[in-house]
Amino acid sequence: MKILREYTLDFIRRNKRTSCAIMIALYLASTFLSALCGFINTMWKDTTTLTVFKSGDWHGELFGEAFGRDLPLIKGYSTVDSVLIKGDFITADIEDPRREYLSLRCANAAYWKHMPEKNELTDGRIPAASNEIVISKQYFENHPELKIGDTITLPMGERVKDGTVLQATEPLRSGETFTKKEERTFTIVGILDAATPSSVPSYYAMGYMEDADIRPEESITVYLRFRSIGDTYKDLPKIAALMGWEKDEYGDYNLEYNTDYLSQHFVFPKGQFQMDNALEALAFPIMFLFLAVLVVGLFVLIIQNAFSLSANSRITQLGILASIGASPRQIRQSVIWEGLFLMLLPLPAGLATGWFLDNLLIQYVNSINDAARSGNIPKVTFSYGLPSILPAILLTLITVWFSARIPARKIARLTPIEAIRQGGNGNIKKTRSRHILSRFFGIEGDQFIPMSTLDSISETFRESLKNKISPRISCPVQYIGSVPVLLLD
């Protein structure tokens, strides 16, 4: 085997023109495959980024009633990574002829980090203390005297109608009153690009809260992130069961899942494989596989011709090696080794060129996509790492292996005598295989009775049989033909 590798390296050194042609073809193939893998990976990452931007980086939500007393159980669950908490609405009474109230919801640090509300800030920053709030731009439009950094003191309490506490988002009721419970002072640190419908008599605002400040009886909304995203559909119902929730008439808990985000990471509910989400999630893998097969097949057709020319030019040498003991497998490996050796330089160069072309392409896409992604919407971020490099290397190896294996199999099927005989022709002639003879005589039968000898014996037998039978057939025909002539005489 070492001799064959040394012979292959020596052949590459002595046939620089053919080797350079193959290396150029491999460079083009690796460049195209590298650019393809980098582009598909970038588009997949961009789709995930947009999903996080619009709906948040969370896995599941405890959509039913959750309270502050449930937090130790939720945080203590072994697979939970982060607990994103948003408090209930707090109503503040304000002096405004258009809307009577300000509806405030506070959230913890994990919520502000992973949820999309931070992307709605048009100015300022997110709250970082319990006395800081961000208010919707509607409030600033109607109160132009206020600006970021100002402090406001608000009476906090509840909307009441006939002894019943009204929800903060309910329409204004005739005869409702406001019950003050406390007074709090806030610093305005940002402006939210959020609006409430005209039927709601309040502006929207958000604040900050620490987990330790949540009272046991306080109603909260809980979103969860798990250490392993694949555990979402399995562990979220278990947490609901530990909290003592009851199932509905369909046998399910009141839970919500970030289905778009989960499906983009190929996480689906067990036994509930939804075709729409599956097609959306598998769009990039299916497109990648289709393009990869198409590109690999195209370059195999191109490169295998170059390998065929290289293999044809050394049929005689390979025949001599076969005559002194090289097996067909070793002959095949010699041709494949040539492809692997010639791939060493074009592969890293192709990967680098593919990275460069992808980078230019993403810059161009961002330059013409300003209108579609205005404001806070993130631009396409070029992503090229192991998810791009490893598939590109694998596809290049597959291309080289198939390209070299096609001529390698043709050469390996030739006997030593046939290889030496066809060495001067420049073409590999297809030989007939004798599977029945191999079955009866084994490998030794093929070697001791060459195919060319069998073909020669068969041809000689057919000629001899024709020479002996033809006179015996022609004599009766001539006799029968002469009978009418004798009768006429």
C-alpha positions in Angstrom: 0.0 0.0 0.0 2.9 2.3 0.8 4.4 1.6 -2.7 1.1 2.5 -4.4 0.9 5.8 -2.4 4.5 6.7 -3.4 3.7 5.8 -7.0 0.6 8.0 -6.9 2.6 11.0 -5.6 5.3 10.5 -8.2 2.7 10.3 -10.9 1.2 13.6 -9.7 4.6 15.3 -9.7 5.4 14.0 -13.3 2.0 15.0 -14.7 1.6 18.6 -13.6 -0.7 19.6 -16.4 -3.4 17.0 -15.6 -2.9 17.5 -11.9 -3.4 21.3 -12.2 -6.6 20.8 -14.3 -8.0 18.5 -11.6 -7.0 20.9 -8.8 -8.7 23.8 -10.6 -11.9 21.8 -10.9 -11.7 20.8 -7.2 -11.1 24.4 -6.2 -14.2 25.5 -8.1 -16.2 22.7 -6.5 -15.1 23.5 -3.0 -15.6 27.2 -3.5 -19.2 26.7 -4.7 -20.0 24.2 -1.9 -18.4 26.4 0.7 -20.5 29.4 -0.5 -23.6 27.3 -0.6 -23.2 26.0 3.0 -22.3 29.4 4.3 -25.3 31.0 2.6 -27.8 28.4 3.8 -26.4 28.6 7.4 -26.7 32.4 7.3 -30.3 32.3 6.1 -31.2 29.8 8.8 -29.6 31.9 11.5 -31.3 35.0 10.2 -34.7 33.3 10.3 -34.1 32.3 13.9 -33.0 35.8 14.8 -36.1 37.3 13.3 -38.3 34.9 15.3 -36.5 35.8 18.5 -36.8 39.5 17.6 -40.6 39.3 17.1 -41.7 36.7 19.6 -38.8 36.3 22.1 -36.2 33.8 23.1 -38.4 31.5 25.3 -39.5 27.9 25.1 -42.8 27.5 27.0 -45.3 29.5 29.1 -47.3 28.6 32.1 -50.5 30.1 30.7 -52.7 29.3 33.6 -52.8 31.0 37.0 -49.3 31.2 38.5 -48.5 33.0 41.8 -45.4 34.2 43.6 -45.6 31.2 45.9 -45.0 28.8 42.9 -41.6 30.4 42.0 -39.4 28.2 44.4 -40.9 25.1 42.8 -40.4 26.4 39.2 -36.9 27.6 39.8 -36.0 24.4 41.6 -36.9 22.1 38.7 -33.7 20.6 37.4 -34.0 21.3 33.7 -35.2 24.9 34.0 -32.5 27.4 32.9 -34.2 30.8 33.2 -37.6 32.0 34.6 -39.0 35.0 32.8 -41.5 36.8 35.0 -44.0 39.6 34.1 -46.2 40.9 36.8 -49.9 41.7 36.7 -51.3 45.1 35.6 -51.0 48.0 38.0 -53.3 51.0 37.4 -52.2 54.5 38.0 -54.5 57.5 37.9 -53.3 60.4 35.7 -54.6 63.8 34.7 -55.3 63.5 31.0 -58.5 64.5 29.1 -58.0 61.7 26.6 -57.2 58.7 28.8 -57.7 58.5 32.5 -55.2 55.9 33.5 -51.7 54.5 33.0 -51.4 50.7 33.0 -48.1 49.5 34.3 -46.6 46.0 34.1 -43.2 45.2 35.7 -40.8 42.5 34.6 -37.7 40.9 36.0 -34.2 41.0 34.4 -34.5 37.7 32.6 -37.7 38.9 31.0 -36.2 42.1 29.7 -33.2 40.1 28.4 -35.0 37.5 26.4 -38.4 39.0 25.4 -39.2 41.3 22.5 -40.4 44.3 24.4 -36.8 45.7 24.6 -36.8 45.9 20.8 -39.8 48.3 20.9 -37.7 51.0 22.5 -37.5 54.0 20.2 -35.4 56.0 22.6 -33.7 55.5 26.0 -33.0 52.2 27.7 -34.8 49.4 29.5 -35.5 49.8 33.3 -32.9 48.5 35.6 -34.5 49.4 39.0 -37.9 49.3 40.6 -38.3 53.1 40.4 -37.7 53.2 36.6 -40.3 52.9 33.8 -40.7 53.2 30.1 -43.9 54.7 28.7 -45.6 54.3 25.3 -45.0 57.1 22.7 -48.8 57.9 22.9 -48.2 59.4 26.3 -45.4 61.6 25.1 -47.4 62.7 22.1 -50.1 64.0 24.4 -47.6 65.3 27.0 -44.8 67.0 25.1 -43.6 68.7 28.2 -42.2 65.4 29.5 -38.9 63.9 28.4 -36.6 61.0 29.3 -35.0 61.6 32.7 -38.0 63.3 34.2 -39.6 62.0 37.4 -43.4 61.6 37.9 -45.4 60.7 41.0 -48.4 58.5 40.3 -51.2 57.3 42.6 -51.4 53.6 42.3 -54.7 51.6 42.9 -57.6 49.9 41.3 -60.6 50.7 39.0 -63.8 49.8 40.8 -67.4 49.5 39.5 -70.1 48.7 42.0 -67.6 47.0 44.3 -66.1 45.0 41.5 -62.5 45.5 40.5 -62.2 46.1 36.8 -59.3 44.8 34.7 -56.8 47.4 33.4 -57.6 46.6 29.8 -61.4 46.9 30.1 -63.3 49.8 28.4 -64.3 52.7 30.5 -67.4 52.0 32.5 -69.9 54.7 33.4 -69.8 55.4 37.1 -66.5 53.6 37.8 -64.2 55.1 40.4 -60.5 54.8 41.2 -59.4 53.5 44.6 -55.9 54.7 45.6 -53.7 52.3 47.5 -50.3 53.9 47.4 -48.2 56.6 45.7 -45.0 55.9 43.8 -42.4 58.0 42.1 -40.8 56.8 38.9 -38.0 58.0 36.6 -38.8 57.8 32.9 -35.9 56.0 31.2 -37.3 55.2 27.7 -40.0 55.4 25.1 -41.9 52.3 23.9 -43.2 52.0 20.4 -46.5 50.6 21.7 -50.1 51.8 21.5 -53.3 50.8 23.2 -56.6 50.7 21.3 -59.0 53.7 21.6 -61.4 51.5 23.6 -58.9 51.1 26.4 -58.8 54.2 28.7 -55.1 53.9 29.6 -51.6 54.4 28.3 -49.2 51.5 28.5 -46.0 51.4 30.5 -43.5 48.8 31.8 -41.2 48.8 34.8 -38.7 46.6 36.6 -39.0 44.2 39.5 -36.8 41.9 41.5 -37.8 38.3 42.0 -37.5 38.8 45.8 -40.1 41.6 45.7 -42.9 39.3 44.4 -45.4 38.6 47.0 -46.7 35.0 47.4 -50.2 35.8 46.5 -49.3 38.1 43.6 -50.4 36.8 40.2 -47.6 36.6 37.6 -47.1 35.4 34.0 -44.2 32.9 33.7 -42.2 32.0 30.7 -39.5 29.4 30.8 -36.2 28.5 29.1 -34.9 25.0 29.5 -31.3 23.9 29.6 -32.0 21.6 26.7 -34.6 22.9 24.3 -35.6 19.4 23.4 -37.0 18.9 26.9 -39.7 21.6 26.5 -42.7 19.5 25.5 -41.7 16.8 28.0 -41.0 18.9 31.1 -43.4 21.8 30.9 -46.5 19.6 31.6 -44.6 18.0 34.5 -44.1 21.4 36.1 -47.8 22.1 35.7 -48.6 18.8 37.4 -46.3 19.6 40.3 -48.0 23.0 40.7 -51.3 21.2 41.1 -53.0 22.3 37.9 -55.9 20.4 36.6 -56.3 19.2 33.0 -59.0 20.5 30.7 -61.6 18.3 28.9 -59.0 17.3 26.3 -56.5 16.1 28.9 -54.1 19.0 28.5 -52.8 21.7 30.8 -53.2 25.4 30.0 -49.7 25.8 28.4 -48.3 27.8 25.5 -45.2 27.0 23.4 -43.0 29.2 21.2 -43.8 26.8 18.4 -42.0 28.8 15.6 -38.8 29.0 17.6 -39.0 25.3 18.7 -39.7 24.0 15.2 -36.8 26.0 13.8 -34.6 24.0 16.2 -36.4 20.8 15.0 -38.3 20.3 18.3 -41.8 19.0 17.8 -44.5 17.7 20.2 -44.4 13.9 20.6 -47.2 12.3 18.6 -48.4 15.7 17.3 -46.2 16.2 14.3 -47.8 19.3 12.6 -47.2 19.3 8.9 -47.3 23.1 8.5 -44.6 23.6 11.2 -42.6 20.7 9.9 -42.5 22.0 6.3 -41.5 25.4 7.6 -38.8 24.0 9.8 -37.5 21.6 7.2 -37.5 24.1 4.4 -33.8 25.0 4.8 -32.6 21.3 5.2 -34.7 20.2 2.2 -33.4 23.1 0.1 -29.9 22.5 1.2 -30.0 18.8 0.4 -31.5 19.4 -3.0 -28.9 22.0 -4.0 -26.1 19.9 -2.5 -27.1 16.9 -4.5 -27.4 19.0 -7.6 -24.0 20.7 -7.2 -22.2 17.5 -6.2 -23.7 15.6 -9.2 -22.8 18.4 -11.6 -19.2 18.6 -10.4 -18.9 14.8 -10.3 -19.8 14.7 -14.1 -17.2 17.4 -14.7 -14.3 16.2 -12.5 -14.7 12.5 -13.3 -13.7 13.2 -16.9 -10.4 14.7 -15.7 -9.8 11.7 -13.4 -10.6 9.4 -16.4 -7.9 11.1 -18.5 -5.4 10.8 -15.7 -6.3 7.1 -15.1 -6.1 6.3 -18.8 -2.7 7.8 -19.1 -1.3 5.2 -16.6 -3.3 2.1 -17.5 -0.1 0.3 -18.5 1.7 1.1 -15.1 -1.4 0.0 -13.2 -1.5 -3.2 -15.3 2.1 -3.9 -14.4 1.4 -3.4 -10.8 -1.6 -5.7 -11.0 0.6 -8.4 -12.7 3.0 -8.3 -9.8 0.4 -8.8 -7.1 -1.6 -5.6 -6.7 -5.3 -6.4 -6.0 -8.2 -4.6 -7.7 -9.0 -2.9 -4.4 -5.5 -1.5 -4.3 -5.7 -0.3 -7.9 -9.0 1.5 -7.0 -7.4 3.0 -3.9 -4.5 4.3 -6.0 -6.8 6.3 -8.2 -8.8 7.5 -5.2 -5.6 8.5 -3.4 -4.7 10.7 -6.3 -8.0 12.6 -5.8 -7.4 13.0 -2.1 -3.9 14.2 -2.6 -4.9 16.7 -5.2 -7.7 18.0 -2.8 -5.3 19.1 0.0 -4.5 22.5 -1.5 -7.8 23.4 -3.3 -10.0 22.6 -0.3 -8.8 25.3 2.2 -8.5 27.8 -0.7 -12.0 27.0 -1.7 -13.3 27.4 1.8 -11.7 30.8 2.2 -13.0 31.9 -1.2 -16.5 30.8 -0.4 -16.3 32.7 2.9 -15.2 35.8 1.0 -18.0 35.5 -1.6 -20.6 35.0 1.1 -19.5 38.0 3.0 -19.7 40.2 -0.1 -23.2 38.7 -0.9 -24.6 39.4 2.6 -23.2 43.0 2.5 -25.0 43.5 -0.8 -28.2 42.0 0.5 -28.1 44.4 3.5 -27.4 47.4 1.2 -30.6 46.8 -0.9 -32.7 45.6 2.0 -32.8 48.8 4.1 -36.5 49.5 3.3 -37.6 46.0 4.4 -35.6 46.1 7.6 -36.0 49.6 8.9 -36.0 50.7 12.5 -34.9 48.2 15.1 -35.2 45.1 12.8 -31.8 43.5 12.7 -30.0 43.2 9.4 -28.8 39.9 8.0 -25.7 38.9 10.0 -23.2 36.8 8.1 -22.6 33.5 9.9 -19.8 31.2 8.8 -18.5 28.6 11.3 -18.4 24.9 11.9 -22.0 24.5 10.7 -20.8 25.8 7.3 -17.2 24.4 7.2 -18.0 20.8 8.1 -20.8 20.2 5.5 -18.6 21.9 2.9 -15.7 19.6 3.6 -17.9 16.5 3.7 -19.6 17.4 0.3 -16.2 18.1 -1.3 -14.9 14.7 -0.1 -18.0 13.1 -1.5 -17.5 14.9 -4.8 -13.9 13.7 -5.0 -14.7 10.2 -3.9 -17.4 9.7 -6.6 -15.4 11.5 -9.3 -12.3 9.2 -8.7 -14.3 6.0 -8.0 -16.0 5.9 -11.4 -12.7 5.6 -13.5 -11.1 3.6 -10.6 -13.8 0.9 -10.8 -13.3 0.6 -14.6 -9.6 0.2 -14.3 -9.9 -2.3 -11.4 -12.1 -4.6 -13.6 -9.4 -4.9 -16.2 -7.0 -7.9 -16.1 -3.3 -7.1 -16.2 -3.0 -8.2 -19.8 -6.0 -6.1 -20.9 -4.6 -3.1 -19.0 -1.2 -3.3 -20.6 -2.8 -3.9 -24.0 -5.2 -0.9 -23.8 -2.5 1.3 -22.3 -1.6 2.8 -25.7 -5.2 3.3 -26.9 -6.0 6.0 -24.3 -9.5 4.5 -23.7 -10.8 1.9 -21.3 -12.8 -0.8 -23.2 -15.6 -2.4 -21.3 -15.0 -6.1 -20.7 -17.5 -8.8 -20.3 -17.9 -10.3 -16.8 -18.3 -14.0 -16.3 -20.2 -14.3 -13.0 -21.1 -18.0 -13.6 -17.5 -18.9 -14.3 -16.4 -17.0 -11.2 -19.0 -18.9 -9.1 -17.7 -22.3 -10.3 -14.0 -21.6 -10.4 -13.6 -18.7 -8.0 -11.0 -16.0 -8.4 -8.5 -18.6 -9.6 -10.8 -19.5 -12.4 -10.8 -15.9 -13.8 -7.0 -15.7 -13.5 -6.1 -19.0 -15.0 -8.6 -18.7 -17.8 -8.5 -15.0 -19.0 -11.6 -13.5 -20.5 -9.8 -12.7 -23.8 -8.8 -16.4 -24.1 -12.3 -17.5 -23.6 -13.6 -15.0 -26.2 -10.9 -16.3 -28.6 -11.9 -20.0 -28.1 -15.5 -19.2 -28.4 -15.0 -17.3 -31.7 -12.8 -20.1 -33.1 -15.5 -22.7 -32.2 -18.2 -20.7 -33.9 -16.1 -20.4 -37.1 -15.3 -24.1 -37.1 -18.9 -25.0 -36.6 -20.0 -22.7 -39.4 -17.5 -24.2 -41.8 -18.6 -27.7 -41.1 -22.3 -27.2 -41.1 -22.6 -24.9 -44.1 -21.6 -27.5 -46.8 -24.0 -30.0 -45.4 -26.8 -27.5 -45.5 -25.9 -26.1 -49.0 -25.8 -29.6 -50.7 -29.4 -30.6 -50.1 -30.5 -27.1 -51.1 -28.6 -27.4 -54.4 -30.1 -30.9 -55.0 -33.6 -29.8 -54.4 -33.1 -26.8 -56.7 -31.9 -29.1 -59.6 -35.0 -31.4 -59.5 -37.3 -29.1 -61.6 -34.6 -28.9 -64.2 -34.2 -32.7 -64.5 -38.0 -33.0 -64.8 -38.1 -30.6 -67.7 -35.4 -32.5 -69.5 
